[in-house]
Amino acid sequence: MLLRRRAISTLLSLATTSLLAIGCSAAADDPGSEEAAATPSTKATEAVSAFEQAAVCDALFRDRAGFRDIDLAEGVLRWKCGDVPGVSISKCEDNLELLRQAEDEANTNVSKKRDAALAKCGDGFGQEYCEYNAVANGEIVNSPSAAAKLKLKDSDTVQCLFTSVYSDVKEGESVAYRTSLGGDLVSSGTLAGTKSSTTLEPRATGMRQSVNSRGAADTLLADCSNLANQASHTGQDGRPVDHKAAYLDAQRQTACYRAWAKAQTGGDAARTGKLADACGGKIIKVKSSDGKLVSHRAGVDLSDEAAWAKVAALGVAVDDTNDADHDVSACMMVRFAENGGVQWRNSDPTICARSFRVAHECGNGGFGGIPAGGGLDTPAPTDLRFDGFEMRAWANRDEAPAGCKYPLKNADGSPYTRELVCTPLASDVKQYKTQKIPLQQLCRDKFGANVAMQAPVGLLAKGPLKEETPFCKAFAAGARKISGH
């Protein structure tokens, strides 16, 4: 099943925002209220330019540089669970409690009615194949009004329940699967103030957003592999996308961004301005979905030899020996994923970069589909089962993040890594409540950046794999290790 992933506006990082500093300043984002848009504002025109995307991808890879080699050796891929800045609470978070009540009363077509209502809410926090909710006394207390409605006291313990169980974990039985997990969680005694008779809201124990599905991950892996294995496809605008030209532009934009960053670090304002204009194009104002004008570089296609000649004249050259540049260039290909890739997320560019690079450099035949998940007692040689990606500590992959614990265990006594309970300080909870900041945001702020999503990409790669480069040799070795070969 192919799920079209929404391609919405990038949220410019500090590095990307500085690309606009020569000649114009980017409009500052209004933090908004608890009912603010659930995602960074959708642009009225094309998404981020390639030059801007290079900065986003560079920041992603620098953030995980210390773990990259270990990830390759283990056959896995990791990114942060916490949403990027700019993502906010769903605009109808409060209504979800009413939906739960209606769900309890209804007898037929519950899932369809619920899904239709949720679709109108927009995607809120939890867009990295990892969703999370603030819970207290067995109830979800994400929004300030929900906390007030449930009369949440300072003495009540608030916990953050993270889940990575796919929204389509068991196809038509996904809601029942999430409900069963909820029963196990209550029985575990991990959730403070929760009575044994409590029935947890199913969305607390399993993801509900369509972008957080097994099908969406399958599609992204396939699309980005196809960008290397196929010559072209028809884009969402109906125009053909030349894959070779797209990657050539990505390589050259990466080289230009590196030169720009070096000039900026050296304080050479004249050179940074020339490079930004030559590679990113002129600064334009575009209207976002909320009506605000946002500044962006219009973009330049550096696969065009005349455009590239102007950049080369500034002393820019592609460095084929730089492994980090290969990662950034591959990451930028997420912009061309046939069914849509979200450029500003932590997950999409990371997954696409690995998928494209393995297909492009190592000659593999793509990636196999992720099997449907099973129950907690499903036999498996490792804990890398397919009901969701693992959640591990960002700094230590063998443990739960600080302040968190795995509430459930597998049949062999090992931690079940698809559910994670984290307990914030009471003083932090009180501060967020007093300032009327959503407690769901507290979960993101205090724990999200320390929760690493871990995907077994080496297990899914189709062979044979070439091992002619250090990257391909490392990836192939990791694939053999995780497959037990």
C-alpha positions in Angstrom: 0.0 0.0 0.0 1.4 3.3 -1.0 0.8 6.3 1.3 1.4 9.7 -0.1 3.5 11.6 2.4 2.6 15.3 2.6 5.4 17.5 1.2 5.0 20.6 3.3 7.3 23.6 4.0 10.7 23.2 5.5 11.4 24.8 8.8 14.7 26.7 8.2 17.4 25.9 10.8 19.6 28.6 12.1 22.1 27.7 9.5 19.6 27.9 6.7 18.2 31.1 8.0 21.6 32.6 7.7 21.6 31.8 4.0 19.1 34.7 3.7 21.1 37.1 5.8 22.8 38.7 2.8 20.3 41.4 1.6 17.3 40.3 3.6 16.2 38.8 6.9 13.9 35.8 7.2 10.5 36.5 8.9 10.5 35.3 12.5 8.0 32.6 13.3 5.3 33.6 15.8 5.3 30.9 18.5 1.5 31.1 18.5 -0.9 29.6 21.0 -1.9 26.1 22.0 -4.2 26.0 19.0 -1.4 26.9 16.6 -0.8 25.1 13.3 0.4 21.5 13.9 3.3 21.8 11.4 5.5 24.5 10.0 3.4 26.6 7.7 2.9 25.2 4.3 4.3 27.4 1.6 2.1 28.6 -1.3 4.9 27.8 -3.8 7.6 25.1 -4.1 9.3 23.8 -1.0 12.8 24.6 0.0 15.5 25.4 -2.6 18.4 22.9 -3.0 20.8 25.4 -1.5 18.7 25.7 1.6 18.2 22.0 1.8 21.9 21.4 1.8 22.1 23.4 5.1 19.3 21.3 6.6 20.9 18.0 5.6 24.4 19.1 6.8 22.9 20.0 10.2 21.2 16.5 10.4 24.4 14.7 9.7 26.6 16.8 11.9 24.2 16.0 14.8 24.7 12.3 14.5 28.3 12.3 13.2 29.6 10.6 16.4 27.3 7.6 15.9 27.4 7.2 12.1 30.1 4.6 11.9 28.6 2.5 14.7 25.2 2.6 13.0 26.8 1.3 9.8 28.6 -1.4 11.7 25.4 -2.5 13.4 23.2 -2.4 10.3 20.9 0.3 11.7 19.9 3.9 11.0 19.1 6.4 13.8 17.4 9.7 14.1 15.8 11.7 17.0 12.3 11.1 18.1 11.7 14.7 19.1 10.0 16.9 16.5 11.9 19.8 15.0 11.2 23.3 16.3 8.0 24.8 14.8 5.9 21.7 15.1 3.1 22.3 17.7 0.1 20.7 19.2 -2.7 19.4 17.0 -5.3 22.1 16.5 -8.1 19.9 17.9 -6.2 18.0 20.6 -9.0 18.7 23.1 -11.6 17.2 20.8 -9.8 13.9 20.8 -11.1 13.2 24.3 -14.6 13.7 22.9 -13.7 11.3 20.1 -12.7 8.7 22.7 -16.0 9.0 24.5 -17.9 8.6 21.2 -15.7 5.6 20.4 -16.7 3.9 23.6 -20.4 4.4 22.8 -20.3 3.5 19.1 -20.7 -0.1 17.9 -20.0 0.1 14.2 -17.6 1.8 11.8 -15.7 3.2 14.8 -12.4 3.3 13.2 -13.6 4.9 10.0 -15.5 7.7 11.8 -12.6 8.3 14.1 -10.0 8.4 11.3 -12.1 10.9 9.3 -12.4 13.2 12.4 -8.7 12.9 13.2 -7.8 13.7 9.6 -9.3 17.2 10.0 -7.2 17.8 13.1 -3.9 18.0 11.3 -0.7 16.2 12.4 0.6 17.5 15.7 3.6 16.5 17.8 5.0 13.0 17.0 6.0 13.0 13.3 9.2 11.0 13.4 7.8 7.5 13.5 7.5 8.1 17.3 4.4 9.6 18.9 4.1 10.8 22.5 1.5 11.9 25.0 1.5 13.4 28.5 -0.6 11.1 30.7 -1.7 11.4 34.3 -4.0 9.1 36.3 -4.6 7.1 33.2 -5.8 10.1 31.1 -4.1 12.1 28.3 -3.4 15.6 29.5 -1.6 17.1 26.4 -3.3 20.5 26.2 -3.7 23.1 29.0 -7.5 22.9 28.7 -7.4 19.1 29.0 -5.3 19.3 32.1 -7.8 21.9 33.5 -10.8 19.8 32.5 -9.4 16.8 34.3 -8.6 19.0 37.3 -4.9 18.0 37.3 -3.3 18.8 40.6 0.3 19.6 41.4 0.5 16.5 43.4 -0.5 14.3 40.4 2.3 12.6 38.6 2.6 13.4 34.9 4.4 11.0 32.7 5.3 11.0 29.0 4.3 7.9 27.2 6.3 7.4 24.0 5.3 4.8 21.4 6.7 3.7 18.1 4.1 1.0 17.2 3.1 1.6 13.6 -0.3 3.1 12.9 -0.9 0.1 10.5 0.8 -2.4 12.7 -1.8 -5.2 12.2 -3.7 -3.7 9.3 -7.4 -4.0 10.2 -6.6 -5.1 13.8 -4.4 -2.2 14.7 -6.8 -0.6 17.2 -7.2 -3.9 19.0 -3.4 -4.3 19.0 -3.0 -0.9 20.6 -5.7 -1.6 23.1 -4.1 -4.8 24.1 -0.8 -3.0 24.6 -2.6 -0.5 26.8 -3.9 -3.3 29.0 -0.4 -4.6 29.4 0.9 -1.1 30.3 -1.8 -0.7 33.0 -1.0 -4.1 34.4 2.7 -3.3 34.5 2.1 -0.7 37.2 4.4 1.7 35.5 1.8 4.5 35.0 1.4 6.4 38.2 -2.1 7.0 39.6 -3.7 4.6 37.1 -6.3 2.1 38.4 -6.2 -1.5 37.3 -9.6 -1.1 35.7 -8.4 1.8 33.5 -8.6 1.5 29.7 -6.0 3.6 28.1 -6.8 5.7 25.0 -5.4 3.5 22.1 -3.5 6.4 20.5 -1.3 6.6 23.7 0.1 3.1 23.0 0.3 3.0 19.2 0.8 5.7 16.6 -2.2 7.1 14.8 -0.8 9.4 12.1 -0.7 7.9 8.6 2.9 9.3 8.1 3.9 7.1 11.0 3.0 3.8 9.3 4.8 0.8 8.0 3.5 1.5 4.6 4.8 5.1 4.6 8.3 3.8 5.6 8.2 1.2 2.8 7.2 3.8 0.3 10.0 6.2 1.3 12.6 3.5 1.1 11.4 2.4 -2.3 11.1 5.9 -3.7 14.6 6.9 -2.7 16.1 3.7 -4.0 14.3 4.2 -7.3 15.9 7.6 -7.6 19.2 5.7 -8.1 17.9 2.6 -9.8 15.6 4.3 -12.4 16.2 7.1 -14.9 13.2 9.2 -14.2 9.6 9.5 -12.9 6.7 11.8 -13.3 6.6 14.4 -10.4 3.6 15.4 -8.5 3.4 18.5 -10.7 3.1 16.3 -13.8 6.5 17.0 -15.1 9.3 14.4 -15.6 12.0 14.3 -13.0 15.5 13.4 -14.4 17.2 11.5 -11.6 20.7 11.9 -12.9 20.3 15.7 -13.3 18.7 16.0 -9.8 21.6 14.3 -8.2 24.2 16.3 -10.1 22.5 19.4 -8.9 22.6 18.0 -5.3 26.3 17.3 -5.6 27.1 20.8 -6.9 24.8 22.5 -4.3 26.6 20.6 -1.6 29.9 21.8 -2.8 28.6 25.4 -3.1 27.2 25.2 0.5 30.5 24.0 1.8 32.3 26.9 0.2 29.6 29.3 1.5 29.9 28.0 5.0 33.7 28.3 4.9 33.4 31.9 3.8 30.9 32.7 6.4 33.1 31.2 9.2 35.9 33.3 7.9 33.9 36.4 8.0 34.1 37.0 4.2 30.7 38.7 3.7 31.3 39.5 0.0 32.1 35.9 -0.9 29.1 34.5 1.1 26.8 36.9 -0.7 28.1 35.9 -4.1 27.9 32.2 -3.4 24.4 32.5 -1.9 23.2 34.4 -5.0 24.9 32.1 -7.5 23.7 28.8 -5.9 20.5 29.8 -4.0 19.2 32.4 -6.3 17.6 35.7 -5.4 15.6 36.1 -2.2 11.9 36.0 -2.7 8.8 36.4 -0.5 6.2 33.6 -0.6 2.9 33.4 1.2 2.5 30.6 3.7 -0.8 28.9 4.5 -1.3 31.1 7.5 -1.0 34.2 5.3 2.5 35.2 6.5 5.2 36.2 4.0 8.2 34.0 4.3 11.7 34.6 2.8 13.4 31.9 0.8 16.1 31.6 -1.8 14.3 31.0 -5.2 16.9 28.3 -6.1 19.2 27.7 -9.1 19.5 24.5 -11.1 23.2 23.7 -11.0 22.8 20.7 -13.3 22.6 23.5 -15.9 26.2 23.9 -17.2 25.9 27.6 -17.7 24.7 28.1 -14.1 27.4 25.8 -12.8 30.1 27.7 -14.8 29.3 30.8 -12.8 29.7 28.9 -9.5 32.9 27.2 -10.7 34.3 30.6 -11.6 34.1 31.4 -7.8 36.4 28.5 -7.1 33.8 25.9 -6.2 34.4 22.2 -7.1 32.8 18.9 -6.2 35.0 16.8 -3.9 34.2 13.2 -4.8 36.5 12.0 -2.0 34.5 13.6 0.8 32.3 11.0 2.3 30.3 13.6 4.3 29.5 15.4 1.1 28.1 12.1 -0.3 25.8 11.9 2.7 24.5 15.5 2.3 24.0 15.1 -1.4 22.0 11.9 -0.9 20.0 13.5 1.8 18.9 16.2 -0.5 17.3 13.7 -2.9 14.3 13.5 -0.4 13.0 16.5 -2.3 12.3 14.2 -5.3 10.7 11.2 -3.6 7.9 10.2 -5.9 5.2 9.9 -3.3 6.5 12.8 -1.3 9.2 13.3 1.3 9.1 15.9 4.1 12.3 17.8 3.9 12.4 19.3 7.4 11.8 16.2 9.4 14.5 14.3 11.2 13.4 10.9 9.7 12.6 11.4 6.0 15.9 13.0 4.9 17.9 10.5 7.0 16.1 7.4 5.6 16.2 8.7 2.1 19.9 9.5 2.3 20.8 6.0 3.3 18.4 4.3 0.8 19.5 6.4 -2.1 23.2 6.1 -1.3 23.2 2.4 -0.9 21.3 2.0 -4.2 23.5 4.5 -6.0 26.9 3.4 -4.8 26.5 -0.2 -3.7 24.3 -1.4 -6.5 21.6 -3.1 -4.4 18.2 -3.8 -5.7 16.4 -1.7 -3.3 14.9 -2.5 0.1 12.3 -5.2 0.9 9.0 -4.3 2.5 8.7 -4.2 6.3 6.7 -7.2 7.5 3.5 -6.7 9.5 4.0 -6.7 13.3 3.1 -9.4 15.7 2.3 -9.9 19.4 4.8 -9.5 22.2 5.6 -13.2 22.1 6.4 -13.3 18.4 9.6 -15.4 18.0 12.5 -13.3 16.7 16.3 -13.8 16.7 16.8 -10.3 18.0 14.6 -7.4 19.3 14.5 -5.9 15.8 10.8 -6.9 15.3 8.6 -5.1 12.9 5.7 -3.7 15.0 7.7 -0.4 15.1 11.2 1.0 15.0 13.1 0.7 18.3 13.4 3.5 20.8 16.9 3.8 22.4 18.9 6.4 24.2 20.6 8.8 21.8 23.9 8.6 23.6 23.7 4.9 24.7 21.9 2.6 22.3 21.8 -0.2 24.9 19.8 1.6 27.5 16.6 3.6 27.9 17.1 7.4 27.9 17.8 9.1 31.3 14.5 9.5 33.2 12.8 6.9 31.1 12.2 3.1 31.3 10.7 0.3 29.3 7.5 -0.7 30.9 7.1 -4.0 29.1 9.2 -7.0 28.4 9.5 -9.6 25.6 9.0 -13.3 26.3 12.7 -13.8 26.8 12.8 -11.0 29.5 14.5 -8.4 27.3 12.9 -4.9 27.2 10.1 -4.3 24.7 11.5 -1.1 23.0 8.4 0.1 21.3 6.9 1.6 24.5 8.8 4.1 26.7 7.6 5.9 29.9 9.5 9.0 30.9 8.9 11.0 34.1 9.6 14.8 34.1 10.4 16.7 37.3 7.3 17.9 39.2 8.8 21.4 39.0 8.9 21.3 35.2 5.3 20.1 35.0 4.2 23.0 37.3 6.1 25.5 35.2 4.5 24.4 32.0 1.1 24.3 33.5 1.5 27.8 35.0 2.6 29.2 31.7 -0.1 27.3 29.9 2.3 25.5 27.6 1.1 22.1 26.4 2.4 19.2 28.5 2.8 17.3 25.3 5.4 19.9 24.4 7.1 19.2 27.8 7.5 15.6 26.6 9.2 16.8 23.5 11.4 19.4 25.2 12.6 17.2 28.1 12.9 13.8 26.5 12.4 13.9 22.7 15.9 14.9 21.8 17.3 12.0 23.9 15.1 9.3 22.4 16.7 7.8 19.3 14.7 5.9 16.7 16.6 2.9 15.4 15.6 1.3 12.1 17.1 -2.1 10.9 17.8 -0.9 7.3 20.6 -3.5 6.8 18.1 -6.2 7.4 15.9 -4.9 4.6 18.5 -4.3 1.9 18.3 -6.5 -1.1 21.6 -7.9 -2.4 24.0 -8.4 -3.9 26.0 -5.4 -2.5 29.2 -4.1 -4.0 31.9 -3.4 -1.5 34.3 -1.3 -3.6 34.1 1.8 -1.4 34.6 2.2 2.4 30.9 3.2 2.7 29.6 0.2 0.8 32.0 -2.1 2.6 30.8 -0.9 6.0 27.1 -1.0 5.0 27.5 -4.6 3.7 29.2 -5.7 6.8 26.5 -4.2 9.0 23.8 -5.9 6.8 25.5 -9.2 7.3 25.8 -8.7 11.1 22.2 -7.7 11.6 21.0 -10.6 9.4 23.1 -13.1 11.4 25.3 -14.0 8.4 
